[in-house]
Amino acid sequence: MAGDDLPALALRLLERLPPPGPVIAPELLVPGALPDLVDALCRPETPAHPALLGSLVLKYAHAYVHPERLGEDVSLVDLTDLAGRFLQRRGGSPLLAGQNALRRLLLHHGFALQMLLDLPKTVHLLTALLAAKPDVSSGFLGLDCGAGTGILLLGAYLLARRNGVDAPIMIGFEVLPQVAARADALLTSLGVGRVRQADATRPETYAALPDGPVTCLANETLPSAGRRLYKEPFPAISAALFAALGSRLSRTVFLPEAVWASDRSGRDWRRLAPENAFAGDAGIQAKPLRLAFMRDVELAGQRLPVERVGEGLAWLVAEPWREALCRRW
């Protein structure tokens, strides 16, 4: 056996097949290329039903990884292959054989794609966003702080268009250069907006924004249930936003609308909302906010534990794929 065959043989020992069957049921996939689905959802008369939003998210994920195929009506086979390659990006899979550049891309963008490909939670967030009633009397300025792939910036764009604003200003901030560049290229190609490589926890990041009120702002940089808030930058981003923008946020639609945190025992609770700059009161025995534990969120007027976001939409993902793919929080 040739010595240079050993690395390849070793990698094969790690290979695993993805879950069986398609990632979603065939009847749930709405036909059309990604730009077609975006155009349809821009029209207020198009119901933003979960299957359409799930199809949008899957095709957005495919375009994020394969931007050269943006204009194609991507098949369910190709969408399933993408999900399988993503799940096996570390250990390997026959689907990734000889595709080292693709494997590196999936590894380098893994966190952002994980946020996107948990369809039940992402569709729940988009549904809550599209249910908002923004004040568009001064136009529409939408922000996404910690933009990742930019899917929530796209959701805010759809909100603007469905409320009669033809040319909203959409800006995302993402700290990872490779993620920001890829999201910016895709959203620019779709005519949605821009993603800047910037640290959203720094007040100076917001210095060059256009004038006027912020209409919609997404910041879902939240840890999983039961983890301390400092695990993600949500408190630091909120502090920077309100320090930099102040009264410009008085009529803003926020996603999430509020966050609930508590002490370890769950006896002392703190509601983080726009009226307190998402900082809460002086509860939790006056400990710093970053030490509080993540508990609940408010979406479309409903409070629920963060781990239950998307719970009612689990049917969007085929059962064999759910445990592996649905890991946003």
Secondary structure, 3 states (H helix, E strand, C coil): CCHHHHHHHHHHHHCCCCCCCCCCCHHHCCCCCHHHHHHHHCCCCCCCCHHHHHHHHHHHHHHHHCHHHCCCCCCHHHHHHHHHHHHCCCCCCHHHCCCHHHHHHHHHCHHHHHHHHCHHHHHHHHHHHHCCCCCCCCCCEEEEECCCCCHHHHHHHHHHHHCCCCCCEEEEEECCHHHHHHHHHHHHHCCCCEEEECCCCCHHHHCCCCCCCCCEEECCCCCCCCCEHHHCCHHHHHHHHHHHHHHHHCCCEEECCEEEEECCCCCCEEEECHHHCCCCCCCHHHCCHHHCEEEEEEECCEEEEHHHCCHHHHHHCCHHHHHHHCCCC
